[in-house]
Amino acid sequence: MIVSEVLQVKRQNGFFYVNGYQIKADRIASDGYGVLVVFEPSKLDYDFRPVTGPNRFAWFPSVESLDLIHKELDLSDHLTLDLHDGKGWGGKRPFKIEDFL
């Protein structure tokens, strides 16, 4: 799979809403914005095999993909702080991007 899009998605009442879909948030959080990374199939998907154990797949992200994800996470933080009138976690993420990789 390759990164197709990185989207800002609004979170309300524990759900993200995007293109008519409702996606339950994985963690409890106030209303705000999240970053949704959308993938599209690549030729590798047809040949892909678990590489780190059963049902465990690996992704070697490109620098460009990580930069795009990081940029969208920054924007998401700012949009969420704006939504809450500057109140939140003080503009510092309660996680590291590495937690998701």
C-alpha contacts under 8 A as a table, 3 or more apart, distances in Angstrom:
res1	aa1	res2	aa2	distance
1	M	39	F	5.88
1	M	40	E	5.51
1	M	41	P	4.56
1	M	42	S	4.99
1	M	43	K	7.98
1	M	44	L	6.96
1	M	45	D	6.03
2	I	39	F	5.36
2	I	40	E	5.62
2	I	41	P	6.51
2	I	42	S	6.33
3	V	6	V	7.67
3	V	37	V	6.91
3	V	38	V	5.99
3	V	39	F	4.53
3	V	40	E	6.51
3	V	65	S	6.85
4	S	37	V	7.71
4	S	38	V	5.48
4	S	39	F	4.93
4	S	40	E	5.72
5	E	37	V	6.09
5	E	38	V	5.07
5	E	39	F	6.96
6	V	35	V	6.67
6	V	36	L	5.70
6	V	37	V	4.61
6	V	38	V	6.08
6	V	68	L	7.24
6	V	69	I	6.62
6	V	72	E	7.00
7	L	35	V	5.64
7	L	36	L	5.13
7	L	37	V	6.51
7	L	38	V	7.70
7	L	72	E	7.41
8	Q	33	Y	6.39
8	Q	34	G	5.79
8	Q	35	V	4.96
8	Q	36	L	6.45
8	Q	72	E	7.04
8	Q	76	S	6.57
9	V	16	F	6.25
9	V	17	Y	6.50
9	V	18	V	6.31
9	V	33	Y	5.44
9	V	34	G	5.23
9	V	35	V	6.11
9	V	36	L	6.64
10	K	16	F	5.69
10	K	17	Y	6.19
10	K	18	V	7.82
10	K	31	D	7.62
10	K	32	G	5.86
10	K	33	Y	4.41
10	K	34	G	6.36
11	R	14	G	6.45
11	R	15	F	5.36
11	R	16	F	4.36
11	R	17	Y	6.70
11	R	25	A	7.80
11	R	30	S	7.90
11	R	31	D	5.19
11	R	32	G	5.09
11	R	33	Y	5.35
11	R	34	G	6.75
12	Q	15	F	5.40
12	Q	16	F	6.41
12	Q	17	Y	7.88
12	Q	30	S	7.55
12	Q	31	D	4.76
12	Q	32	G	6.87
13	N	30	S	7.46
13	N	31	D	6.42
14	G	24	K	6.16
14	G	25	A	5.46
14	G	28	I	6.53
14	G	29	A	6.85
14	G	30	S	7.51
14	G	31	D	7.37
15	F	22	Q	6.22
15	F	23	I	5.40
15	F	24	K	4.46
15	F	25	A	5.20
16	F	22	Q	5.73
16	F	23	I	5.01
16	F	24	K	6.31
16	F	25	A	6.46
16	F	34	G	7.82
17	Y	20	G	6.75
17	Y	21	Y	5.69
17	Y	22	Q	4.78
17	Y	23	I	6.40
18	V	21	Y	5.26
18	V	22	Q	6.72
25	A	28	I	7.03
31	D	80	T	7.63
32	G	76	S	7.96
32	G	79	L	7.18
32	G	80	T	4.52
32	G	81	L	7.92
32	G	83	L	6.62
33	Y	76	S	5.35
33	Y	77	D	7.37
33	Y	79	L	6.54
33	Y	80	T	5.57
34	G	73	L	7.42
34	G	76	S	5.73
35	V	69	I	7.73
35	V	72	E	6.31
35	V	73	L	6.08
35	V	76	S	6.57
37	V	69	I	7.52
41	P	44	L	7.84
41	P	45	D	6.07
42	S	45	D	5.58
42	S	46	Y	7.71
43	K	46	Y	5.79
43	K	47	D	7.22
44	L	47	D	5.15
44	L	48	F	5.52
45	D	48	F	4.87
49	R	57	F	7.25
50	P	53	G	5.95
50	P	54	P	5.95
50	P	55	N	5.77
50	P	56	R	5.28
50	P	57	F	4.85
50	P	58	A	7.54
51	V	54	P	7.92
51	V	56	R	6.56
51	V	57	F	5.76
51	V	58	A	6.54
52	T	56	R	5.46
52	T	57	F	6.37
52	T	58	A	7.05
53	G	56	R	5.27
53	G	57	F	7.80
61	P	65	S	6.19
61	P	66	L	6.65
62	S	65	S	5.17
62	S	66	L	6.41
63	V	66	L	5.16
63	V	67	D	6.03
64	E	67	D	5.08
64	E	68	L	6.15
65	S	68	L	5.16
65	S	69	I	6.19
66	L	69	I	5.05
66	L	70	H	5.99
67	D	70	H	5.09
67	D	71	K	6.07
68	L	71	K	5.14
68	L	72	E	6.29
69	I	72	E	5.20
69	I	73	L	6.17
70	H	73	L	5.05
70	H	74	D	6.26
70	H	97	I	7.37
71	K	74	D	5.21
71	K	75	L	6.42
72	E	75	L	5.02
72	E	76	S	6.03
73	L	76	S	4.96
73	L	77	D	6.25
74	D	77	D	5.25
74	D	78	H	6.46
75	L	78	H	5.13
75	L	79	L	6.10
76	S	79	L	5.13
76	S	80	T	6.09
77	D	80	T	5.20
77	D	81	L	6.18
77	D	91	G	6.66
77	D	93	R	7.47
78	H	81	L	5.10
78	H	82	D	6.10
78	H	91	G	7.28
79	L	82	D	5.07
79	L	83	L	6.12
80	T	83	L	4.99
80	T	84	H	6.38
80	T	88	G	7.90
81	L	84	H	5.14
81	L	85	D	6.15
81	L	86	G	4.67
81	L	87	K	5.92
81	L	88	G	5.97
81	L	91	G	7.13
82	D	85	D	5.02
82	D	86	G	5.44
83	L	86	G	7.49
84	H	87	K	5.37
84	H	88	G	6.87
86	G	90	G	7.84
87	K	90	G	6.77
88	G	91	G	7.01
89	W	92	K	6.03
89	W	93	R	7.02
89	W	94	P	7.23
93	R	96	K	6.97
95	F	99	D	6.76
96	K	99	D	5.41
96	K	100	F	7.75
97	I	100	F	5.73
97	I	101	L	7.05
98	E	101	L	5.10
